[in-house]
Each structure stands twice: as structure tokens, then as C-alpha cells.
């Protein structure tokens, strides 16, 4: 028997309406912060989890920009990070001398972002900032500076709005807490 599309969801943590309000707020702040820069803005989406957030956020940033993508993995099919960051897809654009804004879905231990920022900083961008939808500071193992944070959340496994478990649940319109799988 086929399971229901939202099977395994315990409860909603952040509604789609709350997400929409926060994305608009972040877009307005980012627009203001970059409005007077002359160098190109490159928005870097960390695939796959960040693509929904990045799509909505970029429509709220009222500036010329380019989008690029990196694919990194540290979870695989597990609930916990493997602590090994694997780069699966590199950037297509050069970021040298440009302003770079990394878009992340969730910051947990910080290991993935620390590795990505080290790699990107070696390419000599004019600036490098991070925007995350979700932040779990209680799980932080390494120091990362996050410039834009949507929501600080408790230490629970969350799904939806791009976040997944074994590539499922990305299409939920809200951020939900994972419950028992049926």
C-alpha cells in the first residue's frame, strides 16, 4: 500500500505563512545591504535543500544578480551528519572580485558551511555572506558567521520547504517536525 505524502510528520513547526513573511523580510534586508555595491552579486544555492528557499528569496531581492549552484552532502540517508562534507557539484561562475551570498536551508553542526566558506574564500570574492532559513545553534560544533537568519529552531529533525529525509518531504509547504514513519 502506498503511504500518504505527509506520513511521518509529527507537527508543523513553522507555517507557510510565517515562512513567506520571513522571506520577504530577508529579501528587503539583503536588497538594502547590497543596493550600493558596484560589483556583481552571485547568489550561491547549496543543493538540494536550499532550492525552494533560494527561489522564493531571490524574487524578493530587488537587485541584479546571478544565481549559481553547489551540491554538497553531509547527511546521506541518516538523521545525523556524517561529519564528512562531499562536494558533488562545483560552481559554474567565477566569483573572484564579486559579492557572494550563500543560501543555505539549515545550519546544524556548521561543518558543511565552514568547509564551503573555506573553499569559496580561496577564490577571492569581494565579500562572502551567508543566509540561512533555519539555524540550530544548540548543535553547533564549529564556528560559522551567519549574516542573515530566518528562524532559530530547537534540536529536532525537520522536513519540508526543501528539507528532506531520504529525498522525500521536500514538497511540504511548511517546516514540519519528523515523527514516527508509518
N, CA, C and O atoms as a DFTB+ gen file, in Angstrom:
728 C
 N C O
     1  1       0.835      -1.183       0.000
     2  2       0.000       0.000       0.000
     3  2       0.883       1.252       0.000
     4  3       1.869       1.317       0.734
     5  1       0.536       2.222      -0.804
     6  2       1.284       3.468      -0.914
     7  2       1.024       4.333       0.320
     8  3      -0.117       4.475       0.758
     9  1       2.108       4.918       0.885
    10  2       1.943       5.760       2.070
    11  2       1.450       7.155       1.683
    12  3       1.635       7.593       0.548
    13  1       0.831       7.835       2.620
    14  2       0.362       9.203       2.403
    15  2       1.562      10.123       2.222
    16  3       2.619       9.884       2.805
    17  1       1.410      11.171       1.423
    18  2       2.525      12.054       1.115
    19  2       3.087      12.758       2.339
    20  3       4.256      13.144       2.340
    21  1       2.288      12.932       3.373
    22  2       2.765      13.589       4.589
    23  2       2.897      12.625       5.767
    24  3       2.932      13.054       6.920
    25  1       2.968      11.330       5.480
    26  2       3.179      10.324       6.517
    27  2       4.516      10.574       7.203
    28  3       5.508      10.882       6.542
    29  1       4.546      10.443       8.515
    30  2       5.789      10.635       9.252
    31  2       5.974      12.040       9.801
    32  3       7.025      12.354      10.359
    33  1       4.958      12.891       9.647
    34  2       5.037      14.250      10.164
    35  2       4.389      14.302      11.539
    36  3       3.238      13.901      11.711
    37  1       5.132      14.794      12.504
    38  2       4.652      14.882      13.883
    39  2       3.803      16.142      14.088
    40  3       2.693      16.083      14.615
    41  1       4.362      17.299      13.651
    42  2       3.650      18.575      13.810
    43  2       4.316      19.631      12.952
    44  3       5.456      19.467      12.516
    45  1       3.598      20.714      12.715
    46  2       4.142      21.857      11.989
    47  2       4.924      22.722      12.977
    48  3       4.439      23.047      14.060
    49  1       6.138      23.086      12.583
    50  2       6.970      23.956      13.404
    51  2       6.856      25.406      12.928
    52  3       6.741      26.322      13.742
    53  1       6.890      25.613      11.597
    54  2       6.786      26.950      11.013
    55  2       5.821      26.863       9.833
    56  3       6.025      26.062       8.920
    57  1       4.791      27.671       9.849
    58  2       3.763      27.622       8.804
    59  2       4.274      28.241       7.501
    60  3       5.264      28.973       7.490
    61  1       3.584      27.933       6.416
    62  2       3.959      28.527       5.132
    63  2       3.762      30.046       5.157
    64  3       4.497      30.771       4.487
    65  1       2.792      30.528       5.914
    66  2       2.571      31.969       6.034
    67  2       3.730      32.640       6.782
    68  3       4.188      33.714       6.390
    69  1       4.193      32.010       7.845
    70  2       5.338      32.554       8.592
    71  2       6.592      32.567       7.717
    72  3       7.374      33.517       7.765
    73  1       6.782      31.529       6.929
    74  2       7.928      31.461       6.017
    75  2       7.855      32.600       5.007
    76  3       8.853      33.281       4.771
    77  1       6.689      32.814       4.413
    78  2       6.526      33.867       3.394
    79  2       6.859      35.245       3.972
    80  3       7.519      36.048       3.313
    81  1       6.414      35.519       5.178
    82  2       6.702      36.804       5.824
    83  2       8.203      36.959       6.042
    84  3       8.770      38.016       5.763
    85  1       8.845      35.902       6.542
    86  2      10.283      35.966       6.829
    87  2      11.098      36.113       5.549
    88  3      12.080      36.855       5.531
    89  1      10.713      35.424       4.485
    90  2      11.431      35.525       3.210
    91  2      11.359      36.962       2.679
    92  3      12.355      37.487       2.183
    93  1      10.199      37.590       2.780
    94  2      10.058      38.994       2.352
    95  2      10.968      39.903       3.186
    96  3      11.638      40.780       2.641
    97  1      10.990      39.691       4.505
    98  2      11.849      40.480       5.388
    99  2      13.320      40.322       5.010
   100  3      14.044      41.311       4.895
   101  1      13.758      39.082       4.817
   102  2      15.153      38.831       4.454
   103  2      15.494      39.471       3.110
   104  3      16.556      40.075       2.959
   105  1      14.601      39.341       2.143
   106  2      14.823      39.943       0.835
   107  2      14.994      41.454       0.918
   108  3      15.848      42.029       0.243
   109  1      14.189      42.082       1.736
   110  2      14.270      43.539       1.913
   111  2      15.601      43.933       2.556
   112  3      16.232      44.897       2.125
   113  1      16.028      43.203       3.574
   114  2      17.298      43.495       4.265
   115  2      18.481      43.289       3.318
   116  3      19.382      44.125       3.262
   117  1      18.481      42.192       2.583
   118  2      19.571      41.897       1.645
   119  2      19.621      42.950       0.544
   120  3      20.701      43.409       0.173
   121  1      18.470      43.333       0.023
   122  2      18.415      44.386      -1.003
   123  2      19.052      45.665      -0.471
   124  3      19.854      46.298      -1.158
   125  1      18.700      46.036       0.729
   126  2      19.252      47.250       1.340
   127  2      20.766      47.142       1.518
   128  3      21.498      48.093       1.243
   129  1      21.227      45.985       1.977
   130  2      22.658      45.790       2.239
   131  2      23.516      45.838       0.970
   132  3      24.672      46.259       1.025
   133  1      22.975      45.419      -0.146
   134  2      23.757      45.348      -1.384
   135  2      23.402      46.443      -2.404
   136  3      23.958      46.450      -3.503
   137  1      22.510      47.347      -2.074
   138  2      21.997      48.300      -3.069
   139  2      23.054      49.236      -3.642
   140  3      22.897      49.715      -4.765
   141  1      24.115      49.507      -2.908
   142  2      25.119      50.449      -3.385
   143  2      26.415      49.796      -3.874
   144  3      27.380      50.501      -4.166
   145  1      26.455      48.478      -3.967
   146  2      27.682      47.822      -4.433
   147  2      27.706      47.804      -5.958
   148  3      26.678      47.625      -6.610
   149  1      28.878      47.989      -6.497
   150  2      29.014      48.014      -7.952
   151  2      29.378      46.648      -8.513
   152  3      29.028      46.331      -9.650
   153  1      30.074      45.839      -7.728
   154  2      30.475      44.521      -8.200
   155  2      29.251      43.612      -8.271
   156  3      28.247      43.824      -7.591
   157  1      29.371      42.614      -9.101
   158  2      28.284      41.677      -9.326
   159  2      27.950      40.873      -8.063
   160  3      28.839      40.501      -7.297
   161  1      26.661      40.615      -7.862
   162  2      26.190      39.763      -6.778
   163  2      25.915      38.376      -7.351
   164  3      25.160      38.218      -8.311
   165  1      26.541      37.386      -6.743
   166  2      26.307      35.986      -7.118
   167  2      25.636      35.305      -5.935
   168  3      26.203      35.252      -4.844
   169  1      24.449      34.791      -6.142
   170  2      23.733      34.037      -5.117
   171  2      24.035      32.566      -5.355
   172  3      23.761      32.034      -6.431
   173  1      24.604      31.907      -4.341
   174  2      25.008      30.504      -4.459
   175  2      24.071      29.653      -3.616
   176  3      24.033      29.762      -2.391
   177  1      23.325      28.814      -4.296
   178  2      22.388      27.908      -3.639
   179  2      23.083      26.585      -3.366
   180  3      23.697      26.002      -4.259
   181  1      22.986      26.114      -2.131
   182  2      23.518      24.799      -1.786
   183  2      22.398      23.775      -1.982
   184  3      21.436      23.713      -1.217
   185  1      22.562      22.983      -3.031
   186  2      21.550      21.998      -3.416
   187  2      21.548      20.808      -2.473
   188  3      22.559      20.521      -1.831
   189  1      20.460      20.136      -2.388
   190  2      19.176      20.341      -2.982
   191  2      18.243      21.084      -2.045
   192  3      17.293      21.731      -2.486
   193  1      18.515      20.990      -0.759
   194  2      17.599      21.506       0.251
   195  2      17.294      22.982       0.184
   196  3      16.221      23.408       0.612
   197  1      18.208      23.773      -0.342
   198  2      18.042      25.230      -0.327
   199  2      17.311      25.787      -1.535
   200  3      17.018      26.982      -1.574
   201  1      17.010      24.958      -2.518
   202  2      16.483      25.473      -3.786
   203  2      15.107      26.136      -3.639
   204  3      14.839      27.132      -4.311
   205  1      14.252      25.619      -2.796
   206  2      12.925      26.222      -2.610
   207  2      13.073      27.592      -1.939
   208  3      12.484      28.577      -2.386
   209  1      13.857      27.644      -0.872
   210  2      14.121      28.897      -0.163
   211  2      14.794      29.902      -1.090
   212  3      14.388      31.063      -1.142
   213  1      15.814      29.471      -1.818
   214  2      16.530      30.372      -2.718
   215  2      15.605      30.927      -3.789
   216  3      15.679      32.115      -4.103
   217  1      14.751      30.113      -4.348
   218  2      13.821      30.578      -5.383
   219  2      12.911      31.674      -4.862
   220  3      12.732      32.702      -5.515
   221  1      12.339      31.461      -3.694
   222  2      11.453      32.474      -3.113
   223  2      12.232      33.722      -2.703
   224  3      11.779      34.842      -2.939
   225  1      13.399      33.533      -2.092
   226  2      14.192      34.665      -1.616
   227  2      14.669      35.541      -2.774
   228  3      14.597      36.767      -2.690
   229  1      15.148      34.933      -3.837
   230  2      15.662      35.721      -4.969
   231  2      14.586      36.595      -5.596
   232  3      14.897      37.668      -6.114
   233  1      13.341      36.169      -5.562
   234  2      12.256      37.011      -6.081
   235  2      12.006      38.227      -5.185
   236  3      11.379      39.197      -5.610
   237  1      12.496      38.172      -3.953
   238  2      12.323      39.288      -3.014
   239  2      13.548      40.201      -2.956
   240  3      13.492      41.261      -2.333
   241  1      14.642      39.811      -3.590
   242  2      15.837      40.659      -3.650
   243  2      15.718      41.505      -4.908
   244  3      15.749      40.981      -6.021
   245  1      15.586      42.785      -4.734
   246  2      15.310      43.705      -5.845
   247  2      16.613      44.314      -6.377
   248  3      16.811      45.528      -6.337
   249  1      17.484      43.448      -6.870
   250  2      18.790      43.844      -7.395
   251  2      19.170      42.934      -8.555
   252  3      18.671      41.813      -8.654
   253  1      20.055      43.411      -9.438
   254  2      20.594      42.499     -10.446
   255  2      21.460      41.447      -9.749
   256  3      22.184      41.762      -8.805
   257  1      21.386      40.229     -10.205
   258  2      22.179      39.151      -9.600
   259  2      22.310      38.009     -10.582
   260  3      21.589      37.923     -11.576
   261  1      23.241      37.146     -10.278
   262  2      23.355      35.870     -10.968
   263  2      23.170      34.780      -9.928
   264  3      23.471      34.967      -8.749
   265  1      22.671      33.642     -10.383
   266  2      22.497      32.501      -9.497
   267  2      23.449      31.398      -9.931
   268  3      23.671      31.178     -11.122
   269  1      24.006      30.711      -8.945
   270  2      24.837      29.546      -9.222
   271  2      24.527      28.510      -8.147
   272  3      23.866      28.801      -7.150
   273  1      25.017      27.304      -8.373
   274  2      24.650      26.193      -7.517
   275  2      25.859      25.335      -7.175
   276  3      26.743      25.107      -8.000
   277  1      25.869      24.868      -5.930
   278  2      26.823      23.857      -5.496
   279  2      26.002      22.731      -4.883
   280  3      24.974      22.963      -4.247
   281  1      26.471      21.530      -5.085
   282  2      25.832      20.393      -4.442
   283  2      26.821      19.801      -3.460
   284  3      27.921      19.391      -3.830
   285  1      26.413      19.763      -2.208
   286  2      27.245      19.215      -1.142
   287  2      26.410      18.251      -0.324
   288  3      25.185      18.359      -0.280
   289  1      27.072      17.315       0.318
   290  2      26.355      16.328       1.106
   291  2      27.123      16.029       2.383
   292  3      28.345      15.879       2.375
   293  1      26.379      15.946       3.482
   294  2      26.979      15.511       4.746
   295  2      26.036      14.605       5.530
   296  3      26.378      14.143       6.618
   297  1      24.845      14.350       4.977
   298  2      23.866      13.526       5.678
   299  2      23.629      12.163       5.041
   300  3      23.497      11.167       5.751
   301  1      23.574      12.104       3.707
   302  2      23.195      10.850       3.064
   303  2      21.766      10.520       3.439
   304  3      20.880      11.364       3.307
   305  1      21.528       9.298       3.908
   306  2      20.181       8.869       4.296
   307  2      20.008       8.789       5.809
   308  3      19.129       8.075       6.291
   309  1      20.829       9.507       6.558
   310  2      20.811       9.394       8.014
   311  2      20.166      10.621       8.656
   312  3      19.977      11.659       8.021
   313  1      19.832      10.463       9.947
   314  2      19.300      11.578      10.730
   315  2      20.430      12.486      11.214
   316  3      20.206      13.676      11.438
   317  1      21.616      11.957      11.377
   318  2      22.768      12.699      11.877
   319  2      23.758      12.933      10.756
   320  3      23.881      12.114       9.845
   321  1      24.465      14.051      10.822
   322  2      25.509      14.364       9.850
   323  2      26.640      13.352       9.965
   324  3      27.005      12.926      11.060
   325  1      27.187      12.974       8.810
   326  2      28.317      12.044       8.795
   327  2      29.612      12.753       9.159
   328  3      30.631      12.097       9.372
   329  1      29.593      14.073       9.236
   330  2      30.744      14.929       9.520
   331  2      31.737      14.956       8.366
   332  3      32.781      15.601       8.467
   333  1      31.432      14.274       7.288
   334  2      32.263      14.309       6.094
   335  2      31.498      15.073       5.023
   336  3      30.421      14.654       4.601
   337  1      32.058      16.192       4.587
   338  2      31.411      17.027       3.586
   339  2      31.919      16.625       2.211
   340  3      33.121      16.655       1.945
   341  1      30.992      16.251       1.344
   342  2      31.344      15.856      -0.019
   343  2      30.804      16.890      -0.994
   344  3      29.625      17.241      -0.943
   345  1      31.664      17.378      -1.882
   346  2      31.221      18.304      -2.916
   347  2      30.890      17.497      -4.152
   348  3      31.743      16.811      -4.715
   349  1      29.620      17.592      -4.569
   350  2      29.137      16.818      -5.718
   351  2      29.035      17.655      -6.982
   352  3      29.121      17.115      -8.085
   353  1      28.852      18.978      -6.841
   354  2      28.779      19.876      -7.989
   355  2      29.431      21.195      -7.619
   356  3      29.134      21.783      -6.579
   357  1      30.320      21.647      -8.482
   358  2      31.037      22.906      -8.309
   359  2      30.281      24.064      -8.957
   360  3      29.349      23.851      -9.732
   361  1      30.687      25.278      -8.637
   362  2      30.127      26.477      -9.262
   363  2      30.479      26.523     -10.739
   364  3      31.523      26.023     -11.157
   365  1      29.598      27.129     -11.521
   366  2      29.870      27.354     -12.945
   367  2      30.534      28.710     -13.166
   368  3      31.321      28.868     -14.098
   369  1      30.221      29.691     -12.315
   370  2      30.713      31.061     -12.454
   371  2      31.978      31.282     -11.626
   372  3      32.170      30.651     -10.587
   373  1      32.834      32.183     -12.100
   374  2      33.954      32.656     -11.294
   375  2      33.395      33.651     -10.284
   376  3      32.537      34.466     -10.625
   377  1      33.871      33.591      -9.055
   378  2      33.394      34.520      -8.034
   379  2      34.470      35.533      -7.644
   380  3      34.246      36.349      -6.750
   381  1      35.610      35.495      -8.285
   382  2      36.700      36.411      -7.956
   383  2      36.239      37.862      -8.128
   384  3      35.747      38.257      -9.184
   385  1      36.416      38.643      -7.055
   386  2      36.076      40.057      -7.086
   387  2      34.589      40.359      -7.057
   388  3      34.185      41.501      -7.276
   389  1      33.778      39.362      -6.794
   390  2      32.315      39.547      -6.774
   391  2      31.779      39.352      -5.359
   392  3      32.428      38.744      -4.508
   393  1      30.599      39.874      -5.134
   394  2      29.928      39.665      -3.852
   395  2      29.178      38.334      -3.936
   396  3      28.414      38.096      -4.872
   397  1      29.404      37.484      -2.957
   398  2      28.804      36.151      -2.955
   399  2      27.903      36.016      -1.731
   400  3      28.306      36.318      -0.608
   401  1      26.687      35.560      -1.968
   402  2      25.732      35.285      -0.900
   403  2      25.367      33.814      -0.974
   404  3      24.708      33.376      -1.916
   405  1      25.798      33.054       0.024
   406  2      25.479      31.626       0.091
   407  2      24.087      31.474       0.692
   408  3      23.783      32.053       1.735
   409  1      23.251      30.693       0.028
   410  2      21.903      30.421       0.526
   411  2      21.880      28.986       1.037
   412  3      22.163      28.044       0.297
   413  1      21.538      28.836       2.311
   414  2      21.518      27.531       2.966
   415  2      20.133      27.300       3.552
   416  3      19.469      28.242       3.986
   417  1      19.704      26.052       3.561
   418  2      18.405      25.738       4.146
   419  2      18.463      25.682       5.665
   420  3      17.604      26.241       6.346
   421  1      19.489      24.999       6.200
   422  2      19.594      24.820       7.641
   423  2      21.057      24.710       8.036
   424  3      21.851      24.063       7.352
   425  1      21.403      25.348       9.146
   426  2      22.750      25.209       9.695
   427  2      22.619      24.435      10.992
   428  3      21.925      24.846      11.921
   429  1      23.296      23.319      11.027
   430  2      23.234      22.394      12.151
   431  2      24.587      22.432      12.868
   432  3      24.810      23.302      13.710
   433  1      25.476      21.519      12.554
   434  2      26.797      21.485      13.195
   435  2      27.684      22.625      12.717
   436  3      28.597      23.044      13.429
   437  1      27.420      23.131      11.507
   438  2      28.242      24.182      10.926
   439  2      29.384      23.654      10.081
   440  3      30.059      24.432       9.407
   441  1      29.615      22.357      10.099
   442  2      30.743      21.773       9.363
   443  2      30.645      21.995       7.854
   444  3      31.635      22.339       7.208
   445  1      29.456      21.797       7.296
   446  2      29.285      21.968       5.852
   447  2      29.601      23.411       5.453
   448  3      30.355      23.646       4.509
   449  1      29.024      24.372       6.173
   450  2      29.245      25.773       5.825
   451  2      30.681      26.197       6.052
   452  3      31.212      26.994       5.278
   453  1      31.316      25.699       7.074
   454  2      32.724      26.029       7.312
   455  2      33.573      25.571       6.130
   456  3      34.427      26.318       5.653
   457  1      33.343      24.357       5.659
   458  2      34.091      23.818       4.522
   459  2      33.815      24.633       3.254
   460  3      34.743      24.984       2.525
   461  1      32.550      24.929       2.998
   462  2      32.176      25.690       1.801
   463  2      32.778      27.093       1.842
   464  3      33.296      27.567       0.831
   465  1      32.717      27.763       2.991
   466  2      33.278      29.111       3.065
   467  2      34.794      29.092       2.899
   468  3      35.354      30.007       2.295
   469  1      35.458      28.086       3.413
   470  2      36.910      27.960       3.196
   471  2      37.222      27.824       1.705
   472  3      38.122      28.486       1.189
   473  1      36.480      26.971       1.026
   474  2      36.689      26.750      -0.412
   475  2      36.420      28.028      -1.201
   476  3      37.223      28.413      -2.051
   477  1      35.298      28.685      -0.923
   478  2      34.935      29.879      -1.681
   479  2      35.843      31.069      -1.375
   480  3      36.145      31.860      -2.269
   481  1      36.276      31.203      -0.135
   482  2      37.187      32.296       0.201
   483  2      38.529      32.179      -0.526
   484  3      39.165      33.197      -0.801
   485  1      38.962      30.977      -0.838
   486  2      40.203      30.791      -1.594
   487  2      40.078      31.332      -3.015
   488  3      41.089      31.554      -3.681
   489  1      38.852      31.546      -3.484
   490  2      38.603      32.057      -4.839
   491  2      38.519      33.578      -4.881
   492  3      38.199      34.157      -5.919
   493  1      38.803      34.219      -3.764
   494  2      38.934      35.663      -3.638
   495  2      37.702      36.474      -4.046
   496  3      37.791      37.359      -4.896
   497  1      36.550      36.168      -3.435
   498  2      35.395      37.037      -3.696
   499  2      35.602      38.389      -3.011
   500  3      36.388      38.500      -2.070
   501  1      34.904      39.397      -3.480
   502  2      34.944      40.717      -2.840
   503  2      34.368      40.619      -1.427
   504  3      34.908      41.196      -0.483
   505  1      33.267      39.883      -1.298
   506  2      32.681      39.606       0.013
   507  2      31.991      38.248      -0.050
   508  3      31.630      37.761      -1.121
   509  1      31.819      37.656       1.116
   510  2      31.156      36.356       1.218
   511  2      30.263      36.394       2.451
   512  3      30.741      36.527       3.577
   513  1      28.961      36.274       2.219
   514  2      27.996      36.269       3.317
   515  2      27.135      35.023       3.226
   516  3      27.071      34.360       2.191
   517  1      26.470      34.720       4.346
   518  2      25.632      33.526       4.443
   519  2      24.229      33.925       4.874
   520  3      24.040      34.722       5.793
   521  1      23.247      33.343       4.180
   522  2      21.839      33.492       4.555
   523  2      21.265      32.098       4.737
   524  3      21.361      31.260       3.840
   525  1      20.672      31.849       5.888
   526  2      20.045      30.553       6.141
   527  2      18.596      30.746       6.553
   528  3      18.247      31.703       7.244
   529  1      17.771      29.826       6.119
   530  2      16.380      29.860       6.562
   531  2      16.285      29.432       8.021
   532  3      15.600      30.068       8.822
   533  1      16.986      28.340       8.358
   534  2      16.889      27.766       9.703
   535  2      18.266      27.670      10.349
   536  3      19.258      27.366       9.687
   537  1      18.310      27.930      11.637
   538  2      19.548      27.824      12.400
   539  2      19.281      27.021      13.664
   540  3      18.329      27.283      14.398
   541  1      20.157      26.019      13.905
   542  2      20.096      25.208      15.119
   543  2      21.379      25.441      15.914
   544  3      22.275      24.599      15.887
   545  1      21.483      26.566      16.618
   546  2      22.736      26.869      17.318
   547  2      23.102      25.857      18.406
   548  3      24.276      25.716      18.747
   549  1      22.117      25.161      18.948
   550  2      22.406      24.181      20.005
   551  2      23.222      22.994      19.483
   552  3      23.810      22.261      20.278
   553  1      23.265      22.795      18.180
   554  2      24.002      21.674      17.573
   555  2      25.367      22.090      17.026
   556  3      26.105      21.249      16.514
   557  1      25.711      23.364      17.126
   558  2      26.927      23.875      16.502
   559  2      28.170      23.214      17.073
   560  3      28.354      23.144      18.288
   561  1      29.019      22.728      16.172
   562  2      30.300      22.125      16.545
   563  2      31.477      22.983      16.110
   564  3      32.553      22.909      16.703
   565  1      31.278      23.800      15.073
   566  2      32.331      24.699      14.594
   567  2      31.740      26.099      14.443
   568  3      30.540      26.264      14.227
   569  1      32.607      27.097      14.561
   570  2      32.143      28.488      14.474
   571  2      31.948      28.885      13.017
   572  3      32.850      28.736      12.192
   573  1      30.758      29.392      12.715
   574  2      30.478      29.985      11.412
   575  2      29.726      31.293      11.656
   576  3      28.887      31.391      12.551
   577  1      30.047      32.283      10.845
   578  2      29.364      33.568      10.954
   579  2      28.219      33.571       9.957
   580  3      28.433      33.430       8.753
   581  1      27.009      33.733      10.459
   582  2      25.818      33.756       9.615
   583  2      25.285      35.188       9.616
   584  3      25.010      35.768      10.666
   585  1      25.147      35.738       8.414
   586  2      24.763      37.134       8.279
   587  2      23.255      37.359       8.310
   588  3      22.782      38.384       8.801
   589  1      22.511      36.405       7.787
   590  2      21.052      36.526       7.708
   591  2      20.435      35.202       8.167
   592  3      20.729      34.145       7.609
   593  1      19.584      35.272       9.180
   594  2      18.940      34.072       9.728
   595  2      17.432      34.258       9.702
   596  3      16.904      35.259      10.187
   597  1      16.746      33.271       9.125
   598  2      15.293      33.300       9.116
   599  2      14.714      32.953      10.471
   600  3      14.072      33.783      11.115
   601  1      14.942      31.722      10.902
   602  2      14.376      31.232      12.158
   603  2      15.425      30.433      12.930
   604  3      16.165      29.640      12.349
   605  1      15.479      30.647      14.227
   606  2      16.267      29.785      15.107
   607  2      15.319      28.700      15.591
   608  3      14.222      28.990      16.068
   609  1      15.748      27.441      15.465
   610  2      14.858      26.331      15.808
   611  2      15.506      25.415      16.847
   612  3      16.727      25.411      17.000
   613  1      14.680      24.636      17.563
   614  2      15.221      23.680      18.536
   615  2      15.850      22.476      17.827
   616  3      15.741      22.326      16.610
   617  1      16.492      21.645      18.599
   618  2      17.176      20.466      18.077
   619  2      16.166      19.351      17.793
   620  3      16.013      18.407      18.569
   621  1      15.484      19.494      16.657
   622  2      14.547      18.485      16.186
   623  2      14.811      18.255      14.708
   624  3      15.298      19.151      14.019
   625  1      14.492      17.056      14.213
   626  2      14.693      16.765      12.794
   627  2      13.511      17.340      12.027
   628  3      12.366      16.939      12.235
   629  1      13.803      18.289      11.132
   630  2      12.741      18.991      10.416
   631  2      12.737      18.656       8.937
   632  3      13.752      18.272       8.357
   633  1      11.563      18.815       8.349
   634  2      11.309      18.479       6.946
   635  2      10.471      19.571       6.309
   636  3       9.867      20.398       6.992
   637  1      10.448      19.554       4.987
   638  2       9.560      20.446       4.249
   639  2      10.267      21.681       3.754
   640  3      11.374      21.998       4.187
   641  1       9.607      22.387       2.826
   642  2      10.132      23.610       2.233
   643  2      11.561      23.379       1.736
   644  3      12.444      24.219       1.911
   645  1      11.760      22.218       1.114
   646  2      13.058      21.871       0.545
   647  2      13.852      20.875       1.369
   648  3      14.687      20.155       0.823
   649  1      13.611      20.819       2.668
   650  2      14.352      19.882       3.525
   651  2      13.754      18.484       3.394
   652  3      12.547      18.320       3.214
   653  1      14.630      17.478       3.489
   654  2      14.182      16.126       3.192
   655  2      14.627      15.105       4.227
   656  3      15.430      15.382       5.118
   657  1      14.070      13.917       4.068
   658  2      14.588      12.689       4.659
   659  2      14.545      11.659       3.540
   660  3      13.474      11.310       3.044
   661  1      15.718      11.179       3.151
   662  2      15.852      10.222       2.045
   663  2      15.187      10.746       0.771
   664  3      14.523       9.996       0.056
   665  1      15.371      12.032       0.495
   666  2      14.878      12.726      -0.698
   667  2      13.362      12.930      -0.720
   668  3      12.827      13.367      -1.738
   669  1      12.676      12.636       0.338
   670  2      11.232      12.850       0.407
   671  2      10.918      14.051       1.297
   672  3      11.772      14.525       2.045
   673  1       9.699      14.525       1.205
   674  2       9.125      15.589       2.035
   675  2       9.518      17.000       1.594
   676  3       9.049      17.969       2.191
   677  1      10.359      17.149       0.573
   678  2      10.790      18.481       0.141
   679  2       9.605      19.353      -0.292
   680  3       9.679      20.580      -0.219
   681  1       8.520      18.725      -0.739
   682  2       7.385      19.471      -1.276
   683  2       6.375      19.918      -0.225
   684  3       5.365      20.528      -0.577
   685  1       6.613      19.637       1.044
   686  2       5.724      20.167       2.080
   687  2       5.854      21.694       2.087
   688  3       6.972      22.206       2.021
   689  1       4.757      22.425       2.163
   690  2       4.832      23.883       2.098
   691  2       5.278      24.545       3.400
   692  3       5.541      25.747       3.417
   693  1       5.368      23.786       4.480
   694  2       5.765      24.322       5.772
   695  2       6.993      23.567       6.278
   696  3       7.446      22.607       5.654
   697  1       7.526      24.016       7.418
   698  2       8.594      23.288       8.105
   699  2       7.903      22.444       9.173
   700  3       7.207      22.966      10.044
   701  1       8.108      21.132       9.090
   702  2       7.452      20.207       9.999
   703  2       8.504      19.388      10.746
   704  3       9.639      19.239      10.293
   705  1       8.099      18.869      11.891
   706  2       8.958      18.007      12.689
   707  2       8.667      16.569      12.313
   708  3       7.511      16.156      12.222
   709  1       9.729      15.813      12.096
   710  2       9.586      14.407      11.722
   711  2       9.124      13.605      12.923
   712  3       9.645      13.752      14.029
   713  1       8.139      12.755      12.687
   714  2       7.638      11.851      13.708
   715  2       7.918      10.418      13.306
   716  3       8.773      10.176      12.454
   717  1       7.229       9.477      13.889
   718  2       7.422       8.068      13.521
   719  2       6.995       7.816      12.085
   720  3       5.968       8.322      11.635
   721  1       7.785       7.035      11.375
   722  2       7.417       6.661       9.997
   723  2       6.394       5.548      10.060
   724  3       6.555       4.567      10.787
   725  1       5.330       5.721       9.278
   726  2       4.263       4.694       9.258
   727  2       4.563       3.637       8.230
   728  3       3.787       2.695       8.067
